[in-house]
Structures are given as structure tokens and as C-alpha cells.
Amino acid sequence: MKKALNREMVRSIYDRTASRYDRLHGFLTGGSDDRGRKLLVDTTVKAGNCVLDAGGGTGTTAIYAARKAGKDGAES
């Protein structure tokens, strides 16, 4: 069985790539990733909704959702 990476190594890899990920992913998908996020939020989130970010990515979709939910909504 292959040994798991240690925490410091994973954190180092993430720290080096995280700041560029959204920009690179957007470029490689021709912007369809962002359009998909906005479509998802536009069709599911209403003003005042509570929004839960389950930690499945960079948080970009959660930011769009929180903005649409507004100050009367909640971001968890």
C-alpha cells in the first residue's frame, strides 16, 4: 500500500497552486466554469437563503451564492 502524503507536503502543493487555480481553470474552459457556477446560483439561490459551503473547492460558487442571498441570508 502506498504511503499517504504528509500534511506539510499537501499544504505546500495547495499553497503554490491555489491562487492560480480559478484563473487557469477559467482560461482552459473558455469561461464555461464561471458561467456554470452563475447559472447554478441563479437557478437555486433566492434572496434571504442560507448558504452552506461544504468545502468542495475554491469557494467561488459559495461567494456568488452569498452575494445573491444578500445580507438577510447567511453564509455558513
N, C-alpha and C positions, 0 to 999 in steps of 0.2 A: 504494500500500500504506500502511495506517495505521501510524503510528509507535507502538512499544510504550511503555507507561508506564515511567517511571524507577523504580528501586528505592526511593528515598525516598518517592515518592508511594504506591506499593503498600504499603510498610511502614506509612505513616501511616494509610491506609484500614483496614488489618488491625488496627492497634493501637486504633483507635477503635471497631471493631465486635466484636472477638474476645471481649471479656469479657461481652458481652450475647448472643452468638450462641446458645449452648446453651439459655439460659433462654427466649429468644424463640422459637427453633425448637420447643422443648418445648411452649410455650403454643400456638403455631399448629397443631401436630399433635395437640393434645389428649393429649400424653404418649405417643403411639404410637411416636415415635422412640426413647425410652428403653426402652420395652417390647421393641422390636425388637432393640436392642443387647443387652439382657439375655438375650433368647431365643437370639440368635446365640451368645453366650458360653456359656450353659447347655448348648447342644446340641453345641458343638465343643471347648471347652477342658476339660481334665482337670487335676487337681492334679498339679503337677510338670512340666507342659508348658512349653516355651519359647515366648515370645510376641514376635512381631516387629511393631512399629508402623511401617508403611510411610509414614507421614506423609500420610495421605489425609484428614485432618480435624482435629478438635479434640483427639483423643486420648482421648475419653471411653470408647470401646469398649476401647481398649488398657488403660485403668485397670481396668475391670471384669475383663478377661481376666487381668491381672497379679494381681489380688486372688484370683481363683479358682485360678490356677496356684500361688499360695502362695509361701512363702519358698524352697521347694526348686525352684521353677520359675525362669524367667529372663525378664526384660523387656529386649528389645533396642531 
